[in-house]
Amino acid sequence: MVSLPSVSTSPPVKAQLRLRWVLLLILLWVHPLDAQCPAGIYAPPGSSLTSKSYSWENEFVALHRIGNYYMPLFGGGHSMSETFWSGVDDNYHPYGSDGFQETWYIPRDALSGTSAFSRAFNPSNSDHIDLPGTAGGSGYSFEFQHGNPWTTQKPGTLPITRYIRFSPNFDHRTSLFASPAPGYSPTPAGYQVDAIFSTSTGTPLYGFQRFNNCLARNAVSLYPNPITYQNSLNNGTLQIDFNRVWGNAIGRITYLPRGQQVVNSDDIGSLVQAALFRGTSLDDAGTCCRDNPTEAGGVDVAWYANTLRWTGSPVLSVSSSSGPGSSALTTVLKPLNFTTDLRATSPSGGGSTDPFSPLLWRGTFQKTTTLGYRVGSQTLPNVVRIQSDAMLDTDAPSAMDGAYNMHNAFFFLGVSVSFFDVVNLQNGSKTTVSNRTGTILAGTLHDTNSATVASTADRALAIGVFRLDQAASLIELDFNHDSTSNSLTFGSFSNHVLNRSAYETENMVIAVGPTDAVETQLRAVYCQQTGRCTAPVVNVVSATYGGNCGAAAGNVTSQLATACNGRSSCNYTVDYRLLGDPAPGCAKNYVARWQCGTNTTTFIATAAAEAGFGSVVTLTCN
């Protein structure tokens, strides 16, 4: 038995919970995941980007990704840890390995408050071991240094843990310290804890825990791991699912009455998330994402299809809360820069740095997602509010103080868009456009691809989104529409200074449901938030279908109220397929009664007999 460094072997403790702005958009092929990490999963490199030198060390910490290979064809079955950059290539599968299983992020460089962590090898028993420092143990010779883990526990980090197996083959394995999700064993099968590198043991080495996964195309939505969508909100109308592997960004929003999921989750840039940009514009022309901490994490933008280089932002904490008719999930995370430091040059003259190291921002994001929006005493169950805050670390260098822009992004999946309705939330006026538009108050997307959608927009599923800003006279919204994706990008469009006591905040409101209901709900939210609701709006008193045939008065009031309440003008299409037939065999008329705002005058609109075959009644308060 070899002599190993003296470290405690106490059992592991329970693990802590833990904008897209892409100028290069590449369609990814879908490869189903099997038991192994598939090889050969990359497309040729994409278009090159202009190099840009900047002092990233002021704002980011370069990380190394430590992963584990279990090699069944080496020495009867042995484990080996590597940093991602040290593999022969990105498809490295040594000795029958199932591929690089990512488990830790640690600082790459020897920073203040870090210490070396290395790998050594013993040829007599074919055993690799990971240990503190840069020397081997008895019978072991130093191979290389993994990086420099923190020596004090930062928020969200855990002590690195090493395991040991005595038979059938002696083996050391550095793996996950604790169970990342229900049903996962905290200790590899056949192993026991050998060393916990914690403060209490006198050998502290801390890093951000990852999830023992291999990456492949479509790796965002097809992760074979329950940690992916462990967190969710569900109120029977909408279900919001958070992807914890990728910074707990929102990966799915499902409208439950129709079972339709509207978020494109094929790649990390398409998730619903926040991103921060340094300076007065999104980025310097031609550089793309140079200084861009992003909620979901980072990619190699020059080679976007190389999914193995995608890196998820570490989640520090997740908490939930609830109120009358609503529930909320709050995530605190350390965002990674969207691109690696492939194009960054060290200010110390070290030249271009390696392309495999994600950059950890010296600050945090806090995101609170609230499902079920309260307007007065009423709850709007299909309205979601997302508040994203960014704050610098208390020890961040003063060079980081300055102007920033924060943005939210939302990419749609499975929504065939033929037109947009652009709605002024103050007066209800509507403009229909078929492509990109800007400087608008709100928008809805009509799903014209569903079998349940007829020619009228009132029955279509809509997605309405706008940015809450009580100080702004307009809510600005970008629709970027092309043949492959339908995206919305929301920005603060103003400069902010981050410091140690103030957050940069971005608020976004999303509603999913029937078209007119979405518009009505978003107008109500806008009115409550801004007080800008001076135009009188429709308040339906009653609606009767077939009163001339003896049908009960007010028998279809709820349908009209859902479509028209809160709007200054509403064109309602009478459709027997939605209203039913209250008097079979009789040609039925339609009568609508409404008031405007606080005015008690009742207005009436009628449609003659056979109204149910598409007659339109107009309710207006203009």
C-alpha positions in Angstrom: 0.0 0.0 0.0 1.5 3.4 -1.0 2.0 6.2 1.4 -0.3 9.1 0.6 -0.6 12.7 1.7 -2.2 12.9 5.2 -5.7 14.3 4.8 -9.0 13.7 6.6 -11.3 11.1 5.3 -14.5 12.4 6.9 -17.6 11.6 4.9 -18.9 14.1 2.4 -21.5 16.7 3.4 -24.6 17.7 1.4 -23.8 19.9 -1.6 -25.1 23.5 -1.6 -27.8 24.3 -4.1 -26.6 26.0 -6.7 -29.1 37.0 -23.7 -28.5 35.7 -25.6 -26.4 38.1 -27.5 -24.8 36.0 -30.3 -23.8 37.7 -33.5 -22.7 34.4 -34.9 -25.8 32.0 -35.1 -25.1 28.5 -36.4 -27.6 25.8 -36.7 -26.5 22.8 -34.8 -27.0 19.2 -35.9 -28.8 17.0 -33.4 -26.9 13.9 -32.2 -28.8 11.7 -29.7 -26.8 11.0 -26.5 -26.0 7.4 -25.6 -24.0 6.0 -22.8 -20.8 7.5 -24.0 -19.8 11.0 -25.0 -19.9 10.8 -28.8 -16.7 11.5 -30.7 -16.5 13.6 -33.9 -19.3 16.0 -32.9 -17.9 19.2 -34.3 -18.4 21.3 -37.5 -15.4 23.0 -39.2 -14.4 26.3 -37.5 -16.7 29.2 -38.3 -15.8 32.7 -39.4 -12.9 34.3 -37.6 -13.4 37.4 -35.5 -11.2 40.4 -35.2 -8.7 40.1 -32.4 -9.1 42.7 -29.6 -6.6 43.4 -26.8 -8.0 44.4 -23.5 -7.1 44.0 -19.8 -9.6 41.2 -19.0 -7.7 40.4 -15.8 -9.3 43.5 -14.2 -12.7 42.1 -14.6 -12.4 38.3 -14.9 -10.7 35.2 -13.4 -9.6 32.6 -15.9 -10.7 29.1 -15.0 -9.6 25.6 -15.8 -12.1 22.9 -16.3 -11.1 19.7 -14.5 -12.7 16.5 -15.7 -12.3 12.8 -15.2 -11.8 9.9 -17.6 -12.5 6.4 -16.4 -10.4 4.1 -18.6 -11.5 0.5 -18.6 -8.7 -0.6 -20.9 -5.8 0.9 -18.9 -4.3 -1.2 -16.1 -7.4 -3.2 -15.6 -9.6 -0.1 -15.2 -8.3 3.2 -13.8 -9.3 6.9 -13.5 -7.4 9.9 -14.7 -8.2 13.6 -14.1 -7.3 16.2 -16.7 -7.7 19.8 -17.4 -9.7 20.3 -20.6 -6.8 21.9 -22.5 -4.4 19.0 -21.9 -6.3 16.4 -23.9 -4.9 15.2 -27.3 -7.8 16.8 -28.9 -11.4 17.7 -28.2 -12.6 14.2 -29.0 -10.1 12.5 -26.6 -11.4 9.0 -25.5 -8.3 7.4 -23.9 -8.2 3.6 -23.4 -11.9 3.0 -23.9 -13.0 6.0 -21.9 -16.6 7.3 -22.2 -15.2 10.8 -22.6 -14.4 13.9 -20.6 -16.7 14.0 -17.6 -16.5 17.6 -16.4 -16.6 18.0 -12.6 -14.8 21.2 -11.4 -13.9 24.8 -12.2 -10.8 26.1 -10.5 -8.7 29.2 -11.1 -6.1 28.7 -13.9 -3.5 31.1 -12.6 -1.6 31.4 -9.3 -3.7 34.3 -7.8 -3.7 35.6 -4.3 -5.7 33.1 -2.2 -5.1 30.1 -4.4 -2.8 27.1 -4.2 -1.5 24.5 -6.7 -3.3 21.3 -7.5 -1.6 18.6 -9.6 -1.6 15.1 -11.0 1.0 12.4 -10.3 1.5 8.9 -11.7 2.8 5.6 -10.2 3.9 3.2 -13.0 4.1 0.3 -10.6 0.3 0.1 -10.2 -0.8 2.3 -13.2 -2.4 4.7 -10.8 -3.0 8.5 -11.3 -3.5 10.6 -8.2 -4.6 14.3 -7.8 -3.0 16.1 -4.8 -2.0 19.5 -3.5 1.2 21.1 -4.5 3.5 20.2 -7.4 5.2 17.1 -6.1 4.3 13.4 -6.1 3.9 11.1 -3.2 5.7 7.8 -2.4 6.2 6.0 -5.7 4.5 8.8 -7.6 6.1 11.3 -10.0 4.7 14.7 -10.8 3.0 14.9 -14.3 1.4 18.4 -14.5 -0.5 21.0 -12.6 -4.3 21.2 -13.0 -4.6 24.8 -11.8 -4.8 26.7 -8.6 -8.0 26.2 -6.5 -9.0 28.7 -3.9 -7.8 28.1 -0.4 -10.8 29.8 1.3 -14.4 28.8 0.5 -16.0 31.4 -1.9 -19.8 31.5 -2.1 -20.9 28.5 -4.2 -17.6 26.6 -4.0 -17.1 23.2 -2.5 -13.9 21.3 -1.3 -12.4 19.1 -3.9 -12.7 15.4 -3.0 -10.6 12.4 -3.9 -11.8 8.9 -3.8 -10.0 5.5 -3.5 -10.8 2.0 -4.7 -8.7 -1.0 -3.4 -10.0 -3.8 -5.6 -10.3 -5.2 -8.2 -7.7 -2.6 -9.2 -6.2 0.0 -7.0 -7.3 3.4 -8.2 -7.7 7.1 -7.2 -10.5 9.2 -8.6 -11.2 12.9 -8.2 -14.9 13.3 -8.8 -18.0 15.1 -7.5 -17.9 15.9 -3.8 -21.6 15.5 -3.2 -24.8 14.4 -4.9 -25.8 17.0 -7.5 -29.4 15.8 -7.7 -31.8 13.3 -6.2 -31.0 9.7 -7.2 -27.3 10.4 -7.7 -24.8 8.7 -5.4 -22.3 11.1 -3.9 -19.5 8.4 -4.1 -18.5 6.6 -7.2 -19.5 2.9 -7.1 -16.8 0.8 -5.6 -15.0 3.7 -4.1 -14.7 5.4 -0.7 -13.7 8.9 0.3 -9.9 9.2 0.5 -9.3 12.9 0.9 -11.5 16.0 1.4 -9.4 19.1 0.6 -11.2 21.5 3.0 -10.2 24.1 5.6 -11.1 21.7 8.4 -8.6 19.2 7.2 -5.8 21.7 6.9 -5.4 21.3 3.1 -8.0 23.6 1.6 -8.7 23.4 -2.1 -12.1 24.8 -3.3 -13.7 25.0 -6.7 -17.1 25.2 -8.4 -18.7 21.8 -8.7 -19.9 20.8 -12.2 -22.3 17.9 -13.1 -20.2 15.0 -14.4 -21.6 15.4 -17.9 -20.2 15.1 -21.4 -21.1 17.7 -23.9 -22.5 17.0 -27.4 -24.6 18.8 -30.0 -27.9 19.9 -28.6 -26.4 19.3 -25.2 -28.5 22.1 -23.6 -31.8 20.3 -23.9 -30.7 16.7 -24.0 -28.6 16.5 -20.9 -29.2 13.0 -19.5 -29.1 14.3 -16.0 -32.0 15.3 -13.5 -30.0 18.3 -12.4 -30.8 20.0 -15.7 -34.4 20.9 -15.0 -34.4 20.3 -11.2 -36.0 23.7 -10.6 -39.4 24.7 -11.9 -42.5 26.8 -11.3 -46.0 25.6 -12.2 -49.4 27.1 -11.6 -51.5 24.9 -13.9 -51.4 27.5 -16.7 -47.7 27.9 -17.3 -44.7 25.8 -16.3 -41.2 27.5 -16.1 -38.2 25.2 -16.2 -34.7 26.3 -15.2 -31.6 24.7 -16.6 -29.2 24.5 -13.7 -26.3 23.2 -15.8 -26.4 26.5 -17.6 -26.7 29.1 -14.8 -30.3 28.3 -14.1 -31.3 30.2 -17.2 -34.9 29.5 -18.3 -34.9 26.6 -20.7 -38.7 26.0 -21.1 -41.9 28.0 -20.8 -44.9 25.7 -21.5 -48.4 26.9 -22.0 -50.1 23.9 -20.3 -53.7 24.1 -21.7 -52.2 23.4 -25.1 -49.0 21.7 -24.1 -46.9 24.1 -26.2 -43.3 24.9 -25.2 -42.1 28.2 -26.6 -38.4 28.6 -25.7 -35.7 27.5 -28.1 -33.3 25.5 -25.8 -31.1 24.0 -28.5 -28.1 26.1 -27.5 -27.1 28.2 -24.5 -27.5 31.5 -26.2 -31.2 30.9 -26.9 -32.3 30.4 -23.3 -34.2 33.1 -21.5 -31.5 35.0 -19.7 -29.7 38.2 -18.9 -26.4 39.5 -20.2 -24.3 42.5 -19.3 -22.2 44.6 -21.7 -19.4 47.0 -20.7 -19.6 50.4 -22.2 -22.1 52.6 -24.0 -22.9 50.1 -26.8 -23.3 46.4 -27.1 -19.7 45.9 -28.0 -17.0 47.3 -30.2 -17.7 46.7 -33.8 -16.3 43.4 -35.1 -15.3 41.9 -31.8 -18.6 40.3 -30.6 -19.0 39.6 -26.9 -15.6 40.8 -25.9 -16.7 41.9 -22.4 -20.1 40.1 -21.9 -20.8 38.2 -18.7 -23.9 36.1 -19.5 -26.3 34.2 -17.3 -26.1 30.8 -19.1 -22.3 30.8 -19.6 -19.7 30.9 -22.3 -18.9 29.5 -25.8 -16.1 29.7 -28.3 -17.8 32.2 -30.5 -15.3 31.7 -33.3 -16.2 28.1 -33.4 -19.8 28.1 -32.1 -20.6 24.6 -33.2 -17.9 23.2 -30.9 -20.2 22.5 -28.0 -17.6 20.8 -25.9 -16.2 24.2 -25.3 -19.5 25.5 -23.9 -19.3 26.3 -20.2 -22.2 26.8 -17.8 -22.1 29.6 -15.3 -21.8 28.4 -11.7 -24.9 28.7 -9.6 -24.3 29.9 -6.0 -27.8 29.5 -4.5 -31.4 28.8 -5.4 -34.4 29.8 -3.2 -38.1 29.8 -3.6 -41.0 31.9 -2.2 -44.7 32.3 -2.7 -47.4 34.9 -2.3 -51.1 35.2 -3.1 -51.6 33.6 -6.4 -47.9 33.6 -7.3 -44.6 31.8 -6.8 -41.0 32.8 -7.4 -37.6 31.3 -7.8 -34.5 33.4 -7.1 -31.1 32.3 -8.4 -27.7 33.8 -7.5 -24.9 33.0 -9.9 -21.4 33.9 -11.1 -21.7 34.6 -14.8 -19.0 33.5 -17.2 -18.0 35.7 -20.1 -19.9 34.6 -23.2 -16.7 34.0 -25.1 -13.5 32.5 -23.8 -10.3 34.6 -23.8 -9.4 33.3 -27.2 -9.0 36.8 -28.5 -7.8 38.4 -25.3 -4.3 39.5 -24.8 -2.8 39.7 -21.3 -1.8 43.2 -20.2 1.3 41.8 -18.7 2.6 41.0 -22.2 2.0 37.3 -22.0 0.4 37.3 -25.4 -2.8 35.5 -26.5 -4.1 33.1 -23.9 -5.5 29.6 -24.3 -8.9 29.3 -25.9 -10.2 26.7 -23.4 -10.4 28.8 -20.2 -13.8 30.3 -19.4 -13.6 33.7 -17.8 -15.4 34.2 -14.5 -16.8 37.7 -14.0 -15.9 39.6 -10.8 -19.5 40.1 -9.9 -22.8 38.3 -9.5 -26.2 38.1 -11.1 -29.4 37.6 -9.1 -32.5 36.6 -11.0 -36.0 36.4 -9.6 -38.6 34.8 -11.8 -42.2 35.3 -10.5 -45.0 33.2 -12.1 -48.5 34.7 -11.6 -48.5 38.5 -11.7 -50.6 40.5 -9.3 -52.6 43.5 -10.6 -54.5 44.9 -7.7 -56.4 42.0 -6.2 -56.3 40.0 -9.4 -53.7 37.4 -10.3 -52.7 36.9 -14.0 -51.6 33.3 -14.0 -50.0 33.3 -17.5 -47.8 36.4 -16.9 -44.2 36.0 -15.8 -42.0 38.7 -14.4 -38.2 38.3 -14.6 -36.0 40.7 -12.6 -32.3 40.4 -13.3 -29.8 42.3 -11.1 -26.0 42.6 -11.5 -23.6 43.7 -8.8 -19.8 43.8 -8.6 -17.9 41.7 -6.0 -16.9 43.7 -2.9 -13.3 43.1 -3.8 -13.6 43.9 -7.5 -11.0 46.4 -8.7 -12.0 50.0 -9.1 -11.3 49.7 -12.8 -14.6 47.8 -13.1 -16.7 50.8 -12.0 -18.2 52.4 -15.1 -21.0 52.3 -17.6 -22.8 49.0 -18.4 -25.8 47.9 -20.4 -28.0 45.0 -19.3 -30.2 43.0 -21.6 -32.6 40.1 -21.6 -33.1 37.7 -24.4 -35.9 35.3 -25.5 -35.7 33.0 -28.5 -38.8 31.1 -29.7 -39.1 27.5 -30.8 -41.9 26.0 -32.8 -43.7 29.3 -33.4 -44.3 29.9 -37.0 -44.5 33.7 -37.3 -46.5 35.2 -40.2 -47.0 38.7 -38.6 -46.5 40.7 -35.4 -49.0 42.8 -33.7 -47.3 45.8 -32.1 -49.5 47.2 -29.4 -49.2 50.6 -27.7 -49.9 49.7 -24.1 -51.1 53.2 -23.2 -53.9 53.5 -25.7 -54.3 50.0 -27.2 -53.6 51.1 -30.7 -52.2 48.2 -32.8 -49.9 48.0 -35.8 -49.4 44.7 -37.8 -46.0 44.2 -39.3 -44.4 41.2 -41.0 -40.8 41.7 -40.2 -38.4 43.6 -37.9 -39.6 46.7 -36.1 -38.3 48.8 -33.3 -39.1 51.5 -30.7 -42.4 49.9 -29.7 -44.3 49.3 -26.6 -45.2 45.6 -26.7 -45.6 42.8 -29.2 -47.4 39.6 -29.6 -46.5 36.7 -31.8 -49.3 34.7 -33.5 -48.8 31.0 -33.9 -50.2 30.2 -37.3 -48.8 26.7 -37.4 -51.2 25.1 -34.9 -54.0 23.0 -36.1 -56.3 24.7 -33.6 -55.7 28.1 -35.0 -58.3 29.4 -37.5 -58.0 32.6 -39.6 -58.9 35.0 -36.8 -56.1 36.2 -34.5 -58.4 36.0 -31.5 -58.0 32.2 -31.2 -54.2 32.2 -31.8 -51.6 31.5 -29.1 -49.6 34.7 -28.5 -46.4 35.6 -26.7 -46.3 39.1 -25.4 -43.2 40.7 -24.0 -42.2 44.1 -22.8 -39.6 45.7 -20.5 -40.7 47.3 -17.3 -39.2 50.7 -16.8 -41.2 53.3 -14.8 -38.8 56.1 -15.9 -39.1 55.4 -19.6 -41.8 56.9 -21.9 -41.5 54.0 -24.3 -40.7 50.4 -23.9 -38.2 49.5 -26.6 -38.2 46.0 -28.1 -36.3 44.5 -30.9 -37.8 41.8 -33.1 -35.0 40.0 -35.0 -36.9 37.8 -37.5 -35.3 35.5 -40.1 -36.0 32.1 -41.6 -34.4 30.1 -38.8 -35.3 31.8 -35.5 -37.7 34.3 -34.0 -36.0 36.3 -31.3 -36.7 39.1 -28.9 -33.8 41.0 -27.3 -34.5 43.5 -24.5 -32.1 46.2 -23.5 -31.8 48.9 -20.9 -30.6 51.3 -23.7 -28.9 53.5 -21.1 -25.7 53.6 -19.1 -25.4 52.6 -15.5 -22.6 52.6 -13.0 -22.2 49.4 -10.9 -20.7 49.8 -7.5 -20.6 47.8 -4.2 -24.0 49.1 -3.0 -26.2 49.4 -6.1 -27.6 46.9 -8.5 -28.0 47.3 -12.3 -31.6 46.0 -12.8 -33.4 44.8 -15.8 -37.1 43.8 -15.7 -39.0 41.8 -18.4 -42.6 40.7 -18.4 -43.7 37.7 -20.6 -47.3 36.5 -21.2 -48.3 33.4 -23.0 -51.9 32.6 -24.0 -54.8 33.6 -26.2 -53.9 36.7 -28.2 -56.4 39.2 -26.9 -56.0 37.9 -23.3 -52.2 38.5 -23.6 -52.6 42.0 -24.8 -55.2 42.8 -22.1 -53.0 41.4 -19.4 -49.8 43.2 -20.4 -51.7 46.5 -20.7 -53.0 46.0 -17.1 -49.4 45.3 -15.9 -48.1 48.3 -17.7 -50.8 50.6 -16.3 -50.1 49.4 -12.8 -46.4 49.7 -13.1 -46.2 53.1 -14.8 -49.5 54.8 -14.1 -49.7 55.6 -17.8 -53.3 54.4 -18.4 -55.1 57.6 -19.1 -57.0 56.4 -22.1 -60.5 55.0 -21.1 -60.7 51.3 -21.7 -63.4 48.8 -22.3 -65.3 47.2 -19.4 -67.7 44.6 -20.7 -71.1 44.6 -19.0 -72.7 41.7 -20.8 -72.7 39.7 -24.1 -75.6 37.7 -25.3 -75.6 35.2 -28.2 -79.1 34.2 -29.4 -81.2 36.5 -27.2 -83.6 36.8 -30.1 -84.1 33.0 -29.9 -84.7 32.9 -26.1 -81.2 32.4 -25.0 -80.3 33.6 -21.5 -79.1 37.2 -21.3 -75.3 37.5 -20.7 -74.7 33.9 -21.7 -71.3 34.6 -23.4 -70.1 37.6 -21.3 -67.0 35.9 -20.0 -65.7 35.2 -23.6 -66.1 38.9 -24.6 -64.6 40.2 -21.4 -61.5 38.0 -21.8 -61.0 39.3 -25.3 -61.8 43.0 -24.8 -61.6 44.2 -21.2 -58.8 46.7 -20.7 -58.5 47.7 -24.4 -59.4 51.1 -25.8 -60.7 49.4 -29.0 -61.6 45.8 -29.7 -62.8 44.1 -32.8 -64.5 40.8 -31.7 -65.3 38.0 -34.1 -68.4 36.1 -33.2 -67.8 32.4 -33.8 -70.3 29.6 -33.0 -67.5 27.1 -32.7 -66.2 28.9 -29.6 -69.5 30.0 -28.2 -71.6 26.8 -28.7 -75.2 26.8 -29.8 -77.6 28.0 -27.1 -80.7 27.7 -29.4 -80.4 25.1 -32.1 -82.4 25.6 -35.3 -82.7 29.4 -34.8 -80.8 32.1 -36.5 -79.1 33.9 -33.6 -78.0 37.5 -33.2 -75.3 38.9 -30.9 -75.5 41.9 -28.5 -72.6 43.4 -26.6 -72.8 46.0 -23.9 -69.9 47.8 -22.3 -68.8 50.9 -20.4 -65.6 53.0 -20.8 -63.4 53.5 -17.8 -65.3 55.1 -14.9 -68.0 56.4 -17.2 -71.3 54.7 -16.3 -72.8 55.1 -19.8 -73.5 51.8 -21.4 -72.7 51.4 -25.1 -74.2 48.7 -27.3 -73.0 46.9 -30.5 -75.1 44.3 -32.3 -74.7 41.7 -35.0 -77.7 40.5 -37.0 -79.0 36.9 -37.0 -76.5 34.3 -38.1 -73.9 36.3 -36.3 -72.0 33.2 -35.3 -70.6 32.8 -38.8 -67.9 35.4 -38.4 -69.7 38.7 -37.8 -67.6 41.3 -36.1 -68.7 43.7 -33.4 -66.5 46.7 -32.4 -66.2 47.9 -28.9 -64.4 51.2 -28.6 -63.6 53.9 -26.1 -61.6 56.2 -28.3 
